Amino acid sequence: MAVIFGILSAVCIIYYGVIVIYSGFGASFAGFWLLTALGFGAFSGVFYLNKKIQLLAKIPKPILGAVFTIIAVGIILFLILLGCVVSGMVSKPEKKADYVIVLGAQIRGERITKSLKKRLDAAYEYYADNKDIIIIVSGGQGDGEATSEAFAMKSYLEEKGIPSDIIIMEDKSTSTDENLKFSYDIIRNRGDDDANILICSNNFHIFRAVRLARHIGMKNAEGLAADSDNILLVSYMVRDSLAIFKEFLLGNISIWD
């Protein structure tokens, strides 16, 4: 076990290094992998000492049992949450959509990022086969952004040939929850409460986004999964697994629907 945990620790350190080299020290969630590496390293040390001096035998059995139970439950819960993320990644729309809501992501100045481009390209591909849809681009203006995410998104889609009159900007939101709420307000104000709606985001984000959408009243919401950055995908999947758990605890989503 000491060797296994040592290998896991090394893998996490290597992945942390890859993320930092690829995206810089400010990369979102990068620190998680460093902490995880330290945790696996600690377990490796415990099992090494157990082999040398029978460390675990010196710990009262009730305490040891409780610790291993908590760890086992945590692993099972994490695997369930990861399964939720994967189910969203592979899901396909079953109904023809009336609206496609493209969730915003950070832009740099006025330029869209690779992640956001993938979302917009997925929406464009859907539009190419379904010309009678309405596209809502959702995202306000954050720090370091020269314009709203919605404006940058609309400009990109217009450049690709989508008519401006079928693109609606929602440019006040600052989070996924607000993306969905404010966009659904637009749809309801148009009298389309029961419309079929596609939530377009990167694949790792689909499960959580669709569950949040249904929680606020989008009964006919489905996901439109865009590709993700392959190098960062594992990190994104783990991060969203934890985010799903947080939203579940807050009562904002149901895992089982």
Phi and psi restraints in degrees (value plus and minus 20) as a CYANA .aco file:
   2 ALA   PHI     -80.3   -40.3
   2 ALA   PSI     -60.5   -20.5
   3 VAL   PHI     -87.9   -47.9
   3 VAL   PSI     -62.5   -22.5
   4 ILE   PHI     -81.5   -41.5
   4 ILE   PSI     -69.1   -29.1
   5 PHE   PHI     -86.2   -46.2
   5 PHE   PSI     -52.5   -12.5
   6 GLY   PHI     -84.0   -44.0
   6 GLY   PSI     -61.4   -21.4
   7 ILE   PHI     -84.8   -44.8
   7 ILE   PSI     -63.5   -23.5
   8 LEU   PHI     -81.1   -41.1
   8 LEU   PSI     -59.7   -19.7
   9 SER   PHI     -82.5   -42.5
   9 SER   PSI     -63.6   -23.6
  10 ALA   PHI     -84.0   -44.0
  10 ALA   PSI     -61.0   -21.0
  11 VAL   PHI     -81.2   -41.2
  11 VAL   PSI     -62.8   -22.8
  12 CYS   PHI     -85.7   -45.7
  12 CYS   PSI     -59.6   -19.6
  13 ILE   PHI     -84.5   -44.5
  13 ILE   PSI     -62.7   -22.7
  14 ILE   PHI     -82.3   -42.3
  14 ILE   PSI     -63.9   -23.9
  15 TYR   PHI     -85.2   -45.2
  15 TYR   PSI     -58.8   -18.8
  16 TYR   PHI     -78.5   -38.5
  16 TYR   PSI     -64.6   -24.6
  17 GLY   PHI     -82.5   -42.5
  17 GLY   PSI     -60.3   -20.3
  18 VAL   PHI     -81.7   -41.7
  18 VAL   PSI     -64.6   -24.6
  19 ILE   PHI     -82.0   -42.0
  19 ILE   PSI     -64.9   -24.9
  20 VAL   PHI     -83.7   -43.7
  20 VAL   PSI     -64.0   -24.0
  21 ILE   PHI     -83.6   -43.6
  21 ILE   PSI     -59.2   -19.2
  22 TYR   PHI     -97.0   -57.0
  22 TYR   PSI     -60.9   -20.9
  23 SER   PHI    -142.0  -102.0
  23 SER   PSI     -26.9    13.1
  24 GLY   PHI      74.8   114.8
  24 GLY   PSI     147.6   187.6
  25 PHE   PHI     -86.8   -46.8
  25 PHE   PSI     -41.3    -1.3
  26 GLY   PHI    -105.3   -65.3
  26 GLY   PSI     -12.7    27.3
  27 ALA   PHI     -78.6   -38.6
  27 ALA   PSI     114.7   154.7
  28 SER   PHI     -80.7   -40.7
  28 SER   PSI     110.2   150.2
  29 PHE   PHI      54.9    94.9
  29 PHE   PSI     -17.3    22.7
  30 ALA   PHI     -81.4   -41.4
  30 ALA   PSI     -58.9   -18.9
  31 GLY   PHI     -79.9   -39.9
  31 GLY   PSI     -46.5    -6.5
  32 PHE   PHI     -77.0   -37.0
  32 PHE   PSI     -60.4   -20.4
  33 TRP   PHI     -91.9   -51.9
  33 TRP   PSI     -50.6   -10.6
  34 LEU   PHI     -89.3   -49.3
  34 LEU   PSI     -62.9   -22.9
  35 LEU   PHI     -84.8   -44.8
  35 LEU   PSI     -59.7   -19.7
  36 THR   PHI     -84.3   -44.3
  36 THR   PSI     -58.6   -18.6
  37 ALA   PHI     -81.6   -41.6
  37 ALA   PSI     -61.7   -21.7
  38 LEU   PHI     -84.3   -44.3
  38 LEU   PSI     -59.6   -19.6
  39 GLY   PHI     -84.0   -44.0
  39 GLY   PSI     -66.6   -26.6
  40 PHE   PHI     -83.2   -43.2
  40 PHE   PSI     -56.9   -16.9
  41 GLY   PHI     -83.2   -43.2
  41 GLY   PSI     -58.6   -18.6
  42 ALA   PHI     -84.2   -44.2
  42 ALA   PSI     -63.2   -23.2
  43 PHE   PHI     -82.6   -42.6
  43 PHE   PSI     -60.5   -20.5
  44 SER   PHI     -79.9   -39.9
  44 SER   PSI     -62.1   -22.1
  45 GLY   PHI     -84.7   -44.7
  45 GLY   PSI     -59.9   -19.9
  46 VAL   PHI     -82.2   -42.2
  46 VAL   PSI     -66.1   -26.1
  47 PHE   PHI     -91.3   -51.3
  47 PHE   PSI     -49.6    -9.6
  48 TYR   PHI     -85.7   -45.7
  48 TYR   PSI     -66.5   -26.5
  49 LEU   PHI     -85.4   -45.4
  49 LEU   PSI     -53.5   -13.5
  50 ASN   PHI     -83.6   -43.6
  50 ASN   PSI     -57.6   -17.6
  51 LYS   PHI     -88.1   -48.1
  51 LYS   PSI     -53.9   -13.9
  52 LYS   PHI    -104.3   -64.3
  52 LYS   PSI     -64.4   -24.4
  53 ILE   PHI    -148.5  -108.5
  53 ILE   PSI      -4.9    35.1
  54 GLN   PHI      35.3    75.3
  54 GLN   PSI      30.2    70.2
  55 LEU   PHI     -79.5   -39.5
  55 LEU   PSI     -64.2   -24.2
  56 LEU   PHI     -86.6   -46.6
  56 LEU   PSI     -48.3    -8.3
  57 ALA   PHI     -87.5   -47.5
  57 ALA   PSI     -38.7     1.3
  58 LYS   PHI    -106.7   -66.7
  58 LYS   PSI     -27.9    12.1
  59 ILE   PHI    -114.2   -74.2
  59 ILE   PSI     113.3   153.3
  60 PRO   PHI     -73.2   -33.2
  60 PRO   PSI     117.6   157.6
  61 LYS   PHI     -78.6   -38.6
  61 LYS   PSI     -60.3   -20.3
  62 PRO   PHI     -80.0   -40.0
  62 PRO   PSI     -59.9   -19.9
  63 ILE   PHI     -88.4   -48.4
  63 ILE   PSI     -63.9   -23.9
  64 LEU   PHI     -82.5   -42.5
  64 LEU   PSI     -61.8   -21.8
  65 GLY   PHI     -83.6   -43.6
  65 GLY   PSI     -61.5   -21.5
  66 ALA   PHI     -84.0   -44.0
  66 ALA   PSI     -61.9   -21.9
  67 VAL   PHI     -82.7   -42.7
  67 VAL   PSI     -67.5   -27.5
  68 PHE   PHI     -88.1   -48.1
  68 PHE   PSI     -51.2   -11.2
  69 THR   PHI     -86.0   -46.0
  69 THR   PSI     -65.0   -25.0
  70 ILE   PHI     -80.8   -40.8
  70 ILE   PSI     -62.8   -22.8
  71 ILE   PHI     -83.7   -43.7
  71 ILE   PSI     -63.2   -23.2
  72 ALA   PHI     -83.9   -43.9
  72 ALA   PSI     -64.3   -24.3
  73 VAL   PHI     -82.3   -42.3
  73 VAL   PSI     -61.0   -21.0
  74 GLY   PHI     -81.6   -41.6
  74 GLY   PSI     -61.9   -21.9
  75 ILE   PHI     -84.9   -44.9
  75 ILE   PSI     -64.4   -24.4
  76 ILE   PHI     -82.8   -42.8
  76 ILE   PSI     -64.6   -24.6
  77 LEU   PHI     -82.0   -42.0
  77 LEU   PSI     -62.9   -22.9
  78 PHE   PHI     -82.5   -42.5
  78 PHE   PSI     -61.0   -21.0
  79 LEU   PHI     -84.9   -44.9
  79 LEU   PSI     -57.1   -17.1
  80 ILE   PHI     -83.6   -43.6
  80 ILE   PSI     -65.9   -25.9
  81 LEU   PHI     -84.6   -44.6
  81 LEU   PSI     -60.4   -20.4
  82 LEU   PHI     -84.4   -44.4
  82 LEU   PSI     -56.6   -16.6
  83 GLY   PHI     -82.8   -42.8
  83 GLY   PSI     -56.7   -16.7
  84 CYS   PHI     -81.6   -41.6
  84 CYS   PSI     -64.9   -24.9
  85 VAL   PHI     -80.0   -40.0
  85 VAL   PSI     -66.4   -26.4
  86 VAL   PHI     -83.6   -43.6
  86 VAL   PSI     -58.7   -18.7
  87 SER   PHI     -82.1   -42.1
  87 SER   PSI     -55.6   -15.6
  88 GLY   PHI     -90.6   -50.6
  88 GLY   PSI     -55.0   -15.0
  89 MET   PHI     -84.5   -44.5
  89 MET   PSI     -54.7   -14.7
  90 VAL   PHI    -119.0   -79.0
  90 VAL   PSI     -21.3    18.7
  91 SER   PHI     -90.5   -50.5
  91 SER   PSI     130.5   170.5
  92 LYS   PHI    -146.5  -106.5
  92 LYS   PSI     124.9   164.9
  93 PRO   PHI     -81.5   -41.5
  93 PRO   PSI     115.7   155.7
  94 GLU   PHI    -119.1   -79.1
  94 GLU   PSI     -44.1    -4.1
  95 LYS   PHI    -135.6   -95.6
  95 LYS   PSI     131.0   171.0
  96 LYS   PHI     -90.2   -50.2
  96 LYS   PSI     111.1   151.1
  97 ALA   PHI    -106.3   -66.3
  97 ALA   PSI     128.5   168.5
  98 ASP   PHI    -113.6   -73.6
  98 ASP   PSI     -54.0   -14.0
  99 TYR   PHI    -152.4  -112.4
  99 TYR   PSI     126.1   166.1
 100 VAL   PHI    -141.0  -101.0
 100 VAL   PSI      99.2   139.2
 101 ILE   PHI    -118.4   -78.4
 101 ILE   PSI      96.4   136.4
 102 VAL   PHI    -116.4   -76.4
 102 VAL   PSI      95.4   135.4
 103 LEU   PHI     -94.4   -54.4
 103 LEU   PSI     117.6   157.6
 104 GLY   PHI     -93.8   -53.8
 104 GLY   PSI     143.1   183.1
 105 ALA   PHI    -168.6  -128.6
 105 ALA   PSI     144.1   184.1
 106 GLN   PHI     -76.4   -36.4
 106 GLN   PSI     118.5   158.5
 107 ILE   PHI    -132.8   -92.8
 107 ILE   PSI     141.3   181.3
 108 ARG   PHI    -132.7   -92.7
 108 ARG   PSI      85.9   125.9
 109 GLY   PHI      50.1    90.1
 109 GLY   PSI    -130.2   -90.2
 110 GLU   PHI    -134.8   -94.8
 110 GLU   PSI     -16.9    23.1
 111 ARG   PHI    -113.6   -73.6
 111 ARG   PSI     115.2   155.2
 112 ILE   PHI     -95.9   -55.9
 112 ILE   PSI     130.8   170.8
 113 THR   PHI    -105.7   -65.7
 113 THR   PSI     150.2   190.2
 114 LYS   PHI     -79.6   -39.6
 114 LYS   PSI     -60.7   -20.7
 115 SER   PHI     -82.2   -42.2
 115 SER   PSI     -65.6   -25.6
 116 LEU   PHI     -89.0   -49.0
 116 LEU   PSI     -55.9   -15.9
 117 LYS   PHI     -79.4   -39.4
 117 LYS   PSI     -60.3   -20.3
 118 LYS   PHI     -82.9   -42.9
 118 LYS   PSI     -58.3   -18.3
 119 ARG   PHI     -84.6   -44.6
 119 ARG   PSI     -65.8   -25.8
 120 LEU   PHI     -86.8   -46.8
 120 LEU   PSI     -57.1   -17.1
 121 ASP   PHI     -86.0   -46.0
 121 ASP   PSI     -56.7   -16.7
 122 ALA   PHI     -85.3   -45.3
 122 ALA   PSI     -60.7   -20.7
 123 ALA   PHI     -85.0   -45.0
 123 ALA   PSI     -59.6   -19.6
 124 TYR   PHI     -83.5   -43.5
 124 TYR   PSI     -63.8   -23.8
 125 GLU   PHI     -82.1   -42.1
 125 GLU   PSI     -57.1   -17.1
 126 TYR   PHI     -88.2   -48.2
 126 TYR   PSI     -62.1   -22.1
 127 TYR   PHI     -80.2   -40.2
 127 TYR   PSI     -57.6   -17.6
 128 ALA   PHI     -78.0   -38.0
 128 ALA   PSI     -49.7    -9.7
 129 ASP   PHI    -122.1   -82.1
 129 ASP   PSI     -25.0    15.0
 130 ASN   PHI    -162.9  -122.9
 130 ASN   PSI      58.7    98.7
 131 LYS   PHI     -92.7   -52.7
 131 LYS   PSI     -32.4     7.6
 132 ASP   PHI    -117.6   -77.6
 132 ASP   PSI       4.0    44.0
 133 ILE   PHI    -114.4   -74.4
 133 ILE   PSI     144.6   184.6
 134 ILE   PHI    -130.3   -90.3
 134 ILE   PSI     112.3   152.3
 135 ILE   PHI    -127.5   -87.5
 135 ILE   PSI     105.6   145.6
 136 ILE   PHI    -127.6   -87.6
 136 ILE   PSI      98.8   138.8
 137 VAL   PHI    -118.7   -78.7
 137 VAL   PSI     106.1   146.1
 138 SER   PHI    -143.6  -103.6
 138 SER   PSI     102.7   142.7
 139 GLY   PHI     144.8   184.8
 139 GLY   PSI     108.9   148.9
 140 GLY   PHI    -105.5   -65.5
 140 GLY   PSI    -185.0  -145.0
 141 GLN   PHI    -124.7   -84.7
 141 GLN   PSI     102.5   142.5
 142 GLY   PHI    -129.4   -89.4
 142 GLY   PSI    -195.2  -155.2
 143 ASP   PHI     -81.1   -41.1
 143 ASP   PSI     115.4   155.4
 144 GLY   PHI      59.5    99.5
 144 GLY   PSI     -16.6    23.4
 145 GLU   PHI    -126.3   -86.3
 145 GLU   PSI     107.2   147.2
 146 ALA   PHI     -99.2   -59.2
 146 ALA   PSI     -35.1     4.9
 147 THR   PHI    -170.7  -130.7
 147 THR   PSI     157.1   197.1
 148 SER   PHI     -93.0   -53.0
 148 SER   PSI     131.3   171.3
 149 GLU   PHI     -80.2   -40.2
 149 GLU   PSI     -58.0   -18.0
 150 ALA   PHI     -80.8   -40.8
 150 ALA   PSI     -61.4   -21.4
 151 PHE   PHI     -85.4   -45.4
 151 PHE   PSI     -64.0   -24.0
 152 ALA   PHI     -83.3   -43.3
 152 ALA   PSI     -58.2   -18.2
 153 MET   PHI     -87.5   -47.5
 153 MET   PSI     -64.0   -24.0
 154 LYS   PHI     -83.2   -43.2
 154 LYS   PSI     -61.9   -21.9
 155 SER   PHI     -80.6   -40.6
 155 SER   PSI     -61.5   -21.5
 156 TYR   PHI     -83.7   -43.7
 156 TYR   PSI     -65.4   -25.4
 157 LEU   PHI     -86.6   -46.6
 157 LEU   PSI     -56.2   -16.2
 158 GLU   PHI     -84.5   -44.5
 158 GLU   PSI     -59.7   -19.7
 159 GLU   PHI     -83.0   -43.0
 159 GLU   PSI     -48.7    -8.7
 160 LYS   PHI    -103.0   -63.0
 160 LYS   PSI     -25.3    14.7
 161 GLY   PHI      86.8   126.8
 161 GLY   PSI     -13.9    26.1
 162 ILE   PHI     -99.5   -59.5
 162 ILE   PSI     109.5   149.5
 163 PRO   PHI     -79.3   -39.3
 163 PRO   PSI     118.2   158.2
 164 SER   PHI     -85.5   -45.5
 164 SER   PSI     -44.3    -4.3
 165 ASP   PHI     -96.3   -56.3
 165 ASP   PSI     -28.1    11.9
 166 ILE   PHI    -126.8   -86.8
 166 ILE   PSI     -13.3    26.7
 167 ILE   PHI    -129.8   -89.8
 167 ILE   PSI     101.5   141.5
 168 ILE   PHI    -129.8   -89.8
 168 ILE   PSI     112.0   152.0
 169 MET   PHI    -114.2   -74.2
 169 MET   PSI     111.4   151.4
 170 GLU   PHI    -134.5   -94.5
 170 GLU   PSI      84.7   124.7
 171 ASP   PHI    -138.9   -98.9
 171 ASP   PSI       9.3    49.3
 172 LYS   PHI    -133.7   -93.7
 172 LYS   PSI     -37.0     3.0
 173 SER   PHI     -96.0   -56.0
 173 SER   PSI     132.6   172.6
 174 THR   PHI    -149.7  -109.7
 174 THR   PSI     -13.0    27.0
 175 SER   PHI    -173.9  -133.9
 175 SER   PSI     147.0   187.0
 176 THR   PHI     -79.2   -39.2
 176 THR   PSI     -62.7   -22.7
 177 ASP   PHI     -79.4   -39.4
 177 ASP   PSI     -64.5   -24.5
 178 GLU   PHI     -90.9   -50.9
 178 GLU   PSI     -57.0   -17.0
 179 ASN   PHI     -68.7   -28.7
 179 ASN   PSI     -70.0   -30.0
 180 LEU   PHI     -92.0   -52.0
 180 LEU   PSI     -66.3   -26.3
 181 LYS   PHI     -82.6   -42.6
 181 LYS   PSI     -69.0   -29.0
 182 PHE   PHI     -88.6   -48.6
 182 PHE   PSI     -55.9   -15.9
 183 SER   PHI     -88.4   -48.4
 183 SER   PSI     -59.4   -19.4
 184 TYR   PHI     -88.4   -48.4
 184 TYR   PSI     -51.3   -11.3
 185 ASP   PHI     -79.7   -39.7
 185 ASP   PSI     -61.3   -21.3
 186 ILE   PHI     -82.0   -42.0
 186 ILE   PSI     -64.3   -24.3
 187 ILE   PHI     -84.6   -44.6
 187 ILE   PSI     -63.6   -23.6
 188 ARG   PHI     -86.4   -46.4
 188 ARG   PSI     -56.8   -16.8
 189 ASN   PHI     -85.9   -45.9
 189 ASN   PSI     -40.1    -0.1
 190 ARG   PHI    -108.3   -68.3
 190 ARG   PSI     -18.7    21.3
 191 GLY   PHI      59.2    99.2
 191 GLY   PSI       2.8    42.8
 192 ASP   PHI    -134.7   -94.7
 192 ASP   PSI      29.3    69.3
 193 ASP   PHI     -75.3   -35.3
 193 ASP   PSI     -55.4   -15.4
 194 ASP   PHI    -121.4   -81.4
 194 ASP   PSI       1.2    41.2
 195 ALA   PHI     -85.6   -45.6
 195 ALA   PSI     133.0   173.0
 196 ASN   PHI    -101.8   -61.8
 196 ASN   PSI     103.8   143.8
 197 ILE   PHI    -144.4  -104.4
 197 ILE   PSI     112.7   152.7
 198 LEU   PHI    -124.3   -84.3
 198 LEU   PSI     111.0   151.0
 199 ILE   PHI    -118.0   -78.0
 199 ILE   PSI      93.0   133.0
 200 CYS   PHI    -119.6   -79.6
 200 CYS   PSI     101.6   141.6
 201 SER   PHI    -176.1  -136.1
 201 SER   PSI     159.2   199.2
 202 ASN   PHI     -87.9   -47.9
 202 ASN   PSI     130.5   170.5
 203 ASN   PHI     -75.9   -35.9
 203 ASN   PSI     -59.0   -19.0
 204 PHE   PHI     -84.9   -44.9
 204 PHE   PSI     -38.7     1.3
 205 HIS   PHI    -116.6   -76.6
 205 HIS   PSI     -29.7    10.3
 206 ILE   PHI     -83.9   -43.9
 206 ILE   PSI     -67.6   -27.6
 207 PHE   PHI     -76.4   -36.4
 207 PHE   PSI     -70.6   -30.6
 208 ARG   PHI     -85.7   -45.7
 208 ARG   PSI     -62.8   -22.8
 209 ALA   PHI     -83.3   -43.3
 209 ALA   PSI     -63.4   -23.4
 210 VAL   PHI     -87.3   -47.3
 210 VAL   PSI     -60.2   -20.2
 211 ARG   PHI     -85.7   -45.7
 211 ARG   PSI     -58.8   -18.8
 212 LEU   PHI     -84.2   -44.2
 212 LEU   PSI     -59.5   -19.5
 213 ALA   PHI     -82.9   -42.9
 213 ALA   PSI     -63.8   -23.8
 214 ARG   PHI     -87.4   -47.4
 214 ARG   PSI     -52.8   -12.8
 215 HIS   PHI     -83.8   -43.8
 215 HIS   PSI     -53.6   -13.6
 216 ILE   PHI    -111.1   -71.1
 216 ILE   PSI     -16.1    23.9
 217 GLY   PHI      98.0   138.0
 217 GLY   PSI     -21.1    18.9
 218 MET   PHI     -99.5   -59.5
 218 MET   PSI      67.2   107.2
 219 LYS   PHI     -84.4   -44.4
 219 LYS   PSI     -51.0   -11.0
 220 ASN   PHI    -128.9   -88.9
 220 ASN   PSI      16.7    56.7
 221 ALA   PHI    -105.9   -65.9
 221 ALA   PSI     116.1   156.1
 222 GLU   PHI    -153.4  -113.4
 222 GLU   PSI     153.7   193.7
 223 GLY   PHI    -125.1   -85.1
 223 GLY   PSI     126.1   166.1
 224 LEU   PHI    -140.4  -100.4
 224 LEU   PSI      83.1   123.1
 225 ALA   PHI    -106.2   -66.2
 225 ALA   PSI     103.3   143.3
 226 ALA   PHI    -116.2   -76.2
 226 ALA   PSI     140.4   180.4
 227 ASP   PHI     -85.7   -45.7
 227 ASP   PSI     147.3   187.3
 228 SER   PHI    -149.6  -109.6
 228 SER   PSI     147.6   187.6
 229 ASP   PHI     -86.5   -46.5
 229 ASP   PSI      99.8   139.8
 230 ASN   PHI     -83.3   -43.3
 230 ASN   PSI     -54.9   -14.9
 231 ILE   PHI     -88.0   -48.0
 231 ILE   PSI     -57.2   -17.2
 232 LEU   PHI    -116.7   -76.7
 232 LEU   PSI     -20.8    19.2
 233 LEU   PHI     -79.3   -39.3
 233 LEU   PSI     -64.2   -24.2
 234 VAL   PHI     -80.0   -40.0
 234 VAL   PSI     -63.7   -23.7
 235 SER   PHI     -82.8   -42.8
 235 SER   PSI     -62.8   -22.8
 236 TYR   PHI     -82.0   -42.0
 236 TYR   PSI     -61.2   -21.2
 237 MET   PHI     -84.9   -44.9
 237 MET   PSI     -63.1   -23.1
 238 VAL   PHI     -86.4   -46.4
 238 VAL   PSI     -63.1   -23.1
 239 ARG   PHI     -80.3   -40.3
 239 ARG   PSI     -63.3   -23.3
 240 ASP   PHI     -92.0   -52.0
 240 ASP   PSI     -49.4    -9.4
 241 SER   PHI     -79.7   -39.7
 241 SER   PSI     -64.8   -24.8
 242 LEU   PHI     -87.9   -47.9
 242 LEU   PSI     -55.8   -15.8
 243 ALA   PHI     -86.9   -46.9
 243 ALA   PSI     -56.8   -16.8
 244 ILE   PHI     -81.8   -41.8
 244 ILE   PSI     -63.6   -23.6
 245 PHE   PHI     -81.7   -41.7
 245 PHE   PSI     -62.6   -22.6
 246 LYS   PHI     -80.9   -40.9
 246 LYS   PSI     -67.4   -27.4
 247 GLU   PHI     -85.3   -45.3
 247 GLU   PSI     -53.7   -13.7
 248 PHE   PHI     -84.9   -44.9
 248 PHE   PSI     -64.2   -24.2
 249 LEU   PHI     -83.9   -43.9
 249 LEU   PSI     -54.1   -14.1
 250 LEU   PHI     -99.4   -59.4
 250 LEU   PSI     -26.7    13.3
 251 GLY   PHI      60.0   100.0
 251 GLY   PSI      -2.1    37.9
 252 ASN   PHI    -109.6   -69.6
 252 ASN   PSI     -36.4     3.6
 253 ILE   PHI    -162.8  -122.8
 253 ILE   PSI     140.5   180.5
 254 SER   PHI    -135.2   -95.2
 254 SER   PSI     109.9   149.9
 255 ILE   PHI     -95.3   -55.3
 255 ILE   PSI     -47.5    -7.5
 256 TRP   PHI    -115.1   -75.1
 256 TRP   PSI     -28.4    11.6
